[in-house]
Amino acid sequence: MAGHSPKARDVMSSDWQRGGFEPSGGRFASSGRPQPMFDMSLRDGDVVEARVLAETPLGYALEVNGRYEGLVYHSDVFSDPPDIGWQGKAWVSKVRRDGKLDVTLRPPGAHRKIAHGKDRILFALQKEGGRLDVGDKSDPDDVYAAVGLSKKAFKDAVGFMYRRKMLEVSDNEIVQTPEDQWVEIEDFGGDSPR
């Protein structure tokens, strides 16, 4: 997140909070007022097409369905962050009163799945003295035997935990860090797995 471009910083500091960014042209609207929602046809949970416009202090500014403004919060990116210009499927997590959209790149229910994975990993770590012989490069069968999760669910939960400094991770091992070293990452976009 270090080294935001001035444009990305401007997009979020003056725009997401005031409502003046025009996603299709990457310009600021002259009024600086939120657009009314009278034509908003999207609802929470809807599948949309999204394009990443810029990284911002809060997350990633998006163009949604070619006409709406959206944001994926940093706290909602559980794996590799999207590149500027990335286009693909996303889900509306919240339609805001100002006509903007909170968006997630994960299907609905992903937070619950990650929370479940985190809980299983913490339980297994507690049972094994704070260390497990599975990591990023472990065989999927070994991961399942150790924590009862698929390799993908394991990696998503470990990534979530690693960013919060709950774990030290290596290719074939995870080690729990002391709880007083854990970092709470505020989730601006809805329910947090923690």
Backbone hydrogen bonds, N-H to C=O, Kabsch-Sander energy under -0.5 kcal/mol:
donor,donor_aa,acceptor,acceptor_aa,energy
9,R,5,S,-2.3
10,D,6,P,-2.7
11,V,7,K,-2.6
12,M,8,A,-1.7
13,S,9,R,-2.7
14,S,10,D,-1.7
15,D,10,D,-0.6
15,D,11,V,-0.6
16,W,11,V,-1.2
17,Q,12,M,-0.9
19,G,15,D,-5.5
22,E,27,R,-3.6
25,G,22,E,-1.0
26,G,22,E,-2.2
27,R,22,E,-1.0
29,A,20,G,-5.0
40,M,37,M,-2.4
41,S,39,D,-0.5
45,G,92,V,-3.8
46,D,43,R,-2.2
48,V,90,A,-2.8
50,A,88,G,-3.0
51,R,63,E,-1.9
52,V,86,W,-2.6
53,L,61,A,-3.2
54,A,61,A,-1.1
56,T,59,G,-3.8
60,Y,72,V,-2.8
61,A,54,A,-2.5
62,L,70,G,-2.9
63,E,51,R,-2.4
64,V,62,L,-0.5
64,V,68,Y,-2.8
65,N,49,E,-3.4
65,N,63,E,-0.5
67,R,64,V,-2.2
68,Y,64,V,-2.5
70,G,62,L,-2.0
71,L,101,L,-1.7
72,V,60,Y,-2.1
73,Y,71,L,-0.6
74,H,58,L,-2.3
76,D,73,Y,-2.0
77,V,74,H,-1.7
78,F,76,D,-0.8
85,G,52,V,-2.3
86,W,83,D,-2.3
88,G,50,A,-2.2
90,A,48,V,-2.3
91,W,104,T,-2.9
92,V,46,D,-2.4
93,S,91,W,-0.5
93,S,102,D,-2.7
94,K,102,D,-1.9
96,R,94,K,-0.7
96,R,100,K,-2.8
99,G,96,R,-1.8
101,L,69,E,-2.0
102,D,94,K,-2.9
103,V,71,L,-2.9
103,V,101,L,-0.5
104,T,91,W,-2.8
110,A,107,P,-1.6
113,K,109,G,-2.0
114,I,110,A,-2.6
115,A,111,H,-2.7
116,H,112,R,-2.5
117,G,113,K,-2.5
118,K,114,I,-2.9
119,D,115,A,-2.4
120,R,116,H,-2.3
121,I,117,G,-2.5
122,L,118,K,-2.8
123,F,119,D,-2.3
124,A,120,R,-2.4
125,L,121,I,-2.8
126,Q,122,L,-2.5
127,K,123,F,-2.3
128,E,124,A,-1.8
129,G,126,Q,-1.1
130,G,125,L,-4.1
131,R,128,E,-0.5
132,L,174,I,-2.6
134,V,132,L,-0.7
136,D,170,S,-1.3
137,K,171,D,-2.7
138,S,135,G,-1.4
138,S,171,D,-0.6
143,V,139,D,-2.1
144,Y,140,P,-2.4
145,A,141,D,-2.2
146,A,142,D,-1.9
147,V,143,V,-2.6
148,G,143,V,-0.6
148,G,144,Y,-2.0
154,F,150,S,-2.5
155,K,151,K,-2.7
156,D,152,K,-2.5
157,A,153,A,-2.3
158,V,154,F,-3.0
159,G,155,K,-2.5
160,F,156,D,-2.1
161,M,157,A,-2.5
162,Y,158,V,-3.1
163,R,159,G,-2.2
164,R,160,F,-0.8
165,K,162,Y,-2.0
166,M,161,M,-2.8
167,L,161,M,-0.5
168,E,175,V,-2.6
170,S,173,E,-2.7
173,E,170,S,-0.6
174,I,132,L,-2.1
175,V,168,E,-2.4
176,Q,130,G,-2.7
177,T,166,M,-2.3
181,Q,178,P,-2.3
182,W,179,E,-1.3
183,V,164,R,-3.0
185,I,183,V,-0.6
186,E,184,E,-0.6
188,F,186,E,-0.8
190,G,187,D,-0.6
